[in-house]
Amino acid sequence: MVSVLDSEAHFERKAKAAGITDPNVAVLKNRGFKTLSQIAYMVSQPGVPMPEADFATFCSTHFASFSIQEISSLRRLIFESQTLTVASLRLQVSDPDASSKQKMPEAERDVRLENLRRSLPGITVEGHLEPARCLLDAAARIEASNQIVYLAPEKCVSRLCEEAADPVEAPTNGAMAVFDALRRRGLALCFANLIHWPNYERYLNTLFHHLHREAKPGYLKCTIRQLVEADRLCWSRLIEQNVKPRPNPGDPLPLDSQLQATLESYDVSFELMPLPQQPPKRKESWPDRAPKVPKGTSKGQGQGKGKGKGKARSMIKIPRGIRSKGGTAETPDGSRICFDYSLGECKLGDACTKGKH
């Protein structure tokens, strides 16, 4: 990512804010001083003060058109640049990953967005199609680290959603919502100079063409879930192959060709194949149940005493010693028999409370 020290747009805005006029800002740029990191080493190393006489001689030699006020502004600009340079070097030593957490300077972001709009006259980069600041920063971090990171559709937020919601997450409930999210991602990648828009648009059209492909009988059409999974797999393959998104000087952008080629590979195309339809569920046939007997209102029907007695008889447990000899729990006339008497334990008369003897 371009830092405040390396951004030409931020340098120009900072110089004007310090009080240097536009013509003299152009003089600085013509002398080769276009960033704060270059200004920091203009007269001496950061942290090493320059003698006043040497500084006056330097300004009169190279910046004769500067007024006294502008020379003072230049001195301030040099001091701030050297301070930022020293702080940046210390941060790189204490926290090497700090650069991945930084945001792009506002001036640099505004200039790049304006250049993006000018380069795409047929696309209105505003409203729901304008990438959020967090999405632009994520794409810029990919450029700075030279490492591909998968940006999921729900992370490809618009500027409108970023201002209205926190935490920010893009809607993905439908094909059109996913399509807009992936377009915003493409614009962010173009913003970071990682891919050209015609090549990314070709990738997107090839991917969504599968939604309109007719399926054979017995198969389902490709779903939006399959498209999202194929997109994720495509970027995962690029990460596995260690494709560097930032090109070498004079070479084309790697993603211009690698992204489309990965989408057309066998592994990714397999995810977009139509899935077989589920067979209809059969209704299991159950045997006809016996009709329910209507409950009566008299004592002899339904839950009357007769049913209760039969249930009580069936629940009587016969001791094993009696059951093994063929004994029963009742006499032929239905009277209960005392089990203790049959086992020789009850010494009462012909009967007791437990039954006959």
C-alpha positions in Angstrom: 0.0 0.0 0.0 1.2 3.5 -0.8 2.0 5.3 2.5 1.9 9.0 3.3 5.6 9.1 2.6 5.4 7.7 -0.9 2.1 9.2 -2.1 2.6 12.0 -4.6 -1.0 13.2 -4.1 -0.5 13.4 -0.4 2.7 15.3 -0.8 1.1 17.9 -3.1 -1.8 18.4 -0.7 0.6 18.7 2.3 2.8 21.2 0.5 -0.2 23.4 -0.4 -1.5 23.1 3.2 1.9 24.3 4.5 1.6 27.5 2.4 3.6 26.8 -0.8 1.9 28.1 -3.9 0.9 26.0 -6.8 3.8 27.3 -9.1 6.4 26.6 -6.5 4.9 23.1 -5.8 5.5 22.5 -9.5 9.1 23.8 -9.0 9.6 21.2 -6.3 8.3 18.4 -8.5 10.4 19.5 -11.4 13.4 19.3 -9.2 12.5 15.7 -8.5 10.9 16.1 -5.1 7.5 14.5 -5.5 7.0 12.7 -2.2 7.6 13.4 1.5 10.2 10.6 1.6 12.2 12.5 -1.0 11.8 15.8 0.9 13.1 14.2 4.1 16.5 13.7 2.6 16.6 17.0 0.7 19.1 18.9 2.9 20.4 16.3 5.4 19.6 12.9 6.9 16.6 12.7 9.2 17.6 13.7 12.7 20.7 15.6 11.6 20.1 19.4 11.6 21.5 21.4 8.8 23.4 24.7 9.6 21.3 27.8 8.9 23.8 29.2 6.5 24.0 26.1 4.5 20.1 25.9 4.3 19.9 29.6 3.2 22.5 28.9 0.5 20.7 25.8 -0.6 17.4 27.6 -1.0 18.8 30.6 -2.8 20.6 28.3 -5.3 17.7 25.9 -6.1 14.5 27.7 -5.0 15.2 31.4 -5.8 11.5 31.9 -6.7 10.4 31.1 -3.1 9.3 33.9 -0.9 10.5 34.2 2.7 7.1 32.7 3.8 7.4 29.8 1.4 11.0 29.1 2.6 9.6 28.9 6.1 6.9 26.6 4.8 9.5 24.5 3.1 11.5 24.2 6.3 8.3 23.0 8.1 7.6 20.5 5.3 11.2 19.1 5.6 10.9 18.8 9.4 7.5 16.9 9.2 8.9 14.6 6.5 12.0 13.7 8.5 9.8 13.1 11.6 7.5 10.8 9.7 10.5 9.0 8.1 12.1 8.3 11.5 8.7 7.1 13.0 8.1 4.8 10.0 11.5 3.2 10.4 11.0 2.6 14.1 7.6 1.1 13.4 9.1 -1.3 10.8 11.5 -2.6 13.4 9.1 -2.9 16.3 6.1 -4.1 14.3 7.0 -5.5 10.9 3.3 -6.2 10.1 2.1 -2.7 10.8 2.1 -1.8 7.1 -0.6 -4.4 6.5 -2.9 -2.5 9.0 -2.4 0.9 7.6 -5.0 2.7 5.5 -4.4 4.5 2.2 -3.9 8.2 2.5 -7.1 10.1 1.7 -5.5 12.2 -1.0 -4.0 9.1 -2.8 -7.4 7.4 -2.6 -9.2 10.3 -4.1 -6.8 10.6 -7.0 -6.9 6.9 -7.8 -10.7 6.9 -7.6 -10.9 9.8 -10.0 -8.5 8.1 -12.4 -10.5 4.9 -12.2 -13.7 6.8 -13.1 -12.0 8.4 -16.1 -10.6 5.1 -17.3 -14.1 3.5 -17.3 -16.4 5.9 -19.0 -19.1 3.3 -19.5 -19.4 2.4 -15.8 -20.8 4.7 -13.2 -18.6 4.2 -10.1 -21.0 5.6 -7.5 -23.9 4.5 -5.4 -24.2 0.8 -4.8 -21.3 0.2 -7.3 -18.7 2.3 -5.5 -16.4 0.2 -3.4 -16.2 0.9 0.3 -13.1 2.4 1.8 -12.4 -0.8 3.6 -12.6 -2.7 0.4 -10.2 -0.3 -1.4 -7.8 -0.6 1.5 -8.0 -4.4 1.4 -7.1 -4.4 -2.4 -4.3 -1.9 -1.7 -2.8 -4.2 1.0 -2.8 -7.0 -1.6 -0.7 -4.7 -3.9 1.6 -3.7 -1.0 2.2 -7.2 0.3 2.3 -8.8 -3.2 0.2 -11.7 -1.8 -3.2 -12.7 -3.0 -6.0 -12.7 -0.5 -9.5 -14.0 -1.2 -12.1 -11.3 -0.9 -15.4 -13.0 -0.3 -18.6 -11.4 -1.7 -19.9 -10.5 1.8 -16.7 -8.5 2.3 -17.1 -6.5 -0.9 -19.2 -3.7 0.6 -20.4 -0.7 -1.2 -19.7 2.9 0.0 -23.4 3.3 0.9 -23.5 0.2 3.2 -20.2 1.3 4.8 -21.8 4.6 5.9 -25.0 3.0 7.1 -24.0 -0.1 9.0 -21.5 -1.3 11.5 -20.1 -4.0 11.3 -20.1 -3.9 7.6 -21.2 -6.8 5.5 -22.5 -6.8 1.9 -25.9 -8.4 1.2 -25.6 -11.7 -0.8 -29.1 -12.9 -0.8 -29.6 -13.4 -4.5 -27.8 -13.6 -7.8 -27.9 -9.8 -8.5 -26.6 -9.0 -5.0 -23.6 -11.4 -5.5 -23.0 -10.0 -9.0 -22.8 -6.5 -7.7 -20.5 -7.5 -4.9 -18.1 -9.2 -7.3 -18.2 -6.2 -9.5 -17.2 -3.9 -6.6 -14.3 -6.3 -5.9 -13.2 -6.0 -9.5 -13.3 -2.2 -9.3 -11.2 -2.4 -6.1 -8.6 -4.6 -7.8 -8.5 -2.1 -10.7 -8.1 0.7 -8.2 -5.0 -1.1 -6.8 -3.6 -1.7 -10.3 -3.8 -5.5 -10.0 -6.0 -6.3 -13.1 -7.6 -4.5 -16.0 -11.3 -4.1 -16.0 -12.0 -5.8 -19.4 -10.2 -9.0 -18.2 -12.0 -9.0 -14.9 -15.4 -8.4 -16.6 -14.7 -11.4 -18.9 -14.0 -13.6 -15.9 -17.3 -12.4 -14.3 -19.4 -13.0 -17.4 -17.9 -16.5 -17.8 -18.7 -17.3 -14.2 -22.3 -16.1 -14.3 -23.0 -17.6 -17.7 -23.4 -20.9 -15.9 -26.6 -19.6 -14.3 -28.3 -19.4 -17.8 -27.2 -22.8 -19.0 -30.0 -25.3 -19.4 -29.7 -28.5 -17.5 -30.4 -32.0 -18.9 -33.4 -33.9 -17.8 -32.9 -35.2 -14.3 -30.4 -32.5 -13.4 -30.7 -29.1 -11.7 -29.5 -25.8 -13.1 -26.3 -24.3 -11.6 -27.1 -22.4 -8.4 -25.6 -19.2 -7.1 -24.1 -21.2 -4.2 -22.1 -23.1 -6.8 -20.9 -19.9 -8.4 -19.7 -18.5 -5.1 -17.9 -21.8 -4.3 -16.3 -21.8 -7.7 -15.1 -18.2 -7.2 -13.6 -19.1 -3.9 -11.9 -22.2 -5.3 -10.5 -20.1 -8.2 -8.7 -17.7 -5.8 -7.6 -20.5 -3.6 -5.9 -22.1 -6.6 -4.1 -18.9 -7.3 -2.9 -18.7 -3.7 -1.7 -22.3 -3.8 0.2 -21.6 -7.0 1.8 -18.6 -5.3 0.8 -16.2 -8.1 2.3 -12.8 -7.4 -0.3 -10.1 -8.3 2.2 -7.3 -8.7 4.0 -7.5 -12.0 7.7 -7.0 -12.7 8.7 -3.8 -14.5 7.6 -4.1 -18.1 5.6 -7.3 -17.6 1.8 -7.6 -18.0 -0.4 -7.9 -14.9 -0.4 -11.6 -13.9 -4.1 -11.7 -12.9 -5.1 -10.5 -16.5 -4.4 -14.1 -17.7 -4.2 -16.3 -14.6 -7.7 -15.5 -13.3 -9.5 -16.6 -16.4 -7.3 -19.6 -17.0 -7.9 -20.8 -13.4 -11.6 -20.5 -13.9 -11.5 -22.6 -17.0 -9.4 -25.3 -15.3 -10.9 -28.8 -14.5 -10.9 -28.4 -10.8 -13.0 -25.2 -10.8 -15.2 -26.2 -13.7 -16.2 -29.4 -11.8 -17.8 -27.2 -9.1 -20.1 -25.7 -11.8 -21.5 -29.0 -13.1 -25.3 -29.5 -12.8 -26.3 -31.6 -9.8 -28.7 -34.5 -10.1 -32.3 -34.0 -9.0 -33.4 -35.6 -5.8 -36.0 -38.4 -6.5 -39.5 -37.7 -5.2 -40.2 -39.1 -1.8 -42.4 -42.2 -1.8 -45.3 -42.4 0.5 -44.9 -45.5 2.6 -47.9 -47.8 2.5 -49.1 -48.9 5.9 -51.5 -51.8 6.5 -55.0 -50.7 7.3 -55.6 -50.3 10.9 -58.5 -52.0 12.7 -61.4 -49.7 13.2 -61.7 -48.3 16.7 -64.5 -49.7 18.8 -66.7 -46.8 20.0 -66.8 -46.3 23.7 -70.1 -47.1 25.3 -71.9 -45.2 28.1 -72.9 -48.2 30.2 -70.9 -49.8 32.9 -70.3 -53.0 31.0 -68.7 -51.1 28.0 -65.6 -49.0 27.6 -63.8 -48.6 30.8 -66.4 -50.5 32.9 -65.6 -52.9 35.8 -65.5 -56.0 33.5 -62.5 -54.6 31.7 -60.8 -53.7 34.9 -61.1 -57.2 36.3 -59.7 -58.8 33.3 -56.7 -56.5 33.3 -56.1 -57.2 37.1 -56.1 -60.9 36.5 -53.6 -60.7 33.7 -51.3 -58.7 36.0 -51.1 -61.4 38.8 -47.6 -62.8 39.2 -47.3 -66.5 40.2 -44.3 -67.5 42.4 -41.8 -69.7 40.6 -42.2 -72.6 43.0 -46.0 -72.8 42.3 -45.6 -72.0 38.6 -43.0 -74.8 38.1 -45.5 -77.4 39.5 -48.3 -76.2 37.3 -50.1 -74.2 39.9 -52.4 -71.3 39.0 -53.5 -68.1 40.7 -57.2 -68.8 40.8 -59.7 -71.6 41.4 -61.9 -72.8 38.5 -64.7 -70.5 39.8 -62.4 -67.4 39.7 -61.5 -67.1 43.3 -58.0 -66.2 44.2 -55.6 -68.7 45.9 -53.3 -67.8 48.8 -49.7 -68.4 47.5 -48.3 -68.5 51.0 -50.5 -71.5 52.0 -49.4 -73.4 48.9 -45.8 -72.7 49.9 -46.5 -73.8 53.5 -46.1 -70.4 55.0 -49.7 -69.5 55.9 -51.2 -71.4 58.9 -54.6 -69.9 59.0 -57.9 -71.9 58.3 -59.6 -72.5 55.0 -59.0 -69.0 53.8 -57.3 -65.7 54.6 -57.3 -62.2 53.1 -54.9 -63.3 50.3 -57.3 -66.0 49.1 -58.5 -69.6 49.6 -56.3 -72.4 51.0 
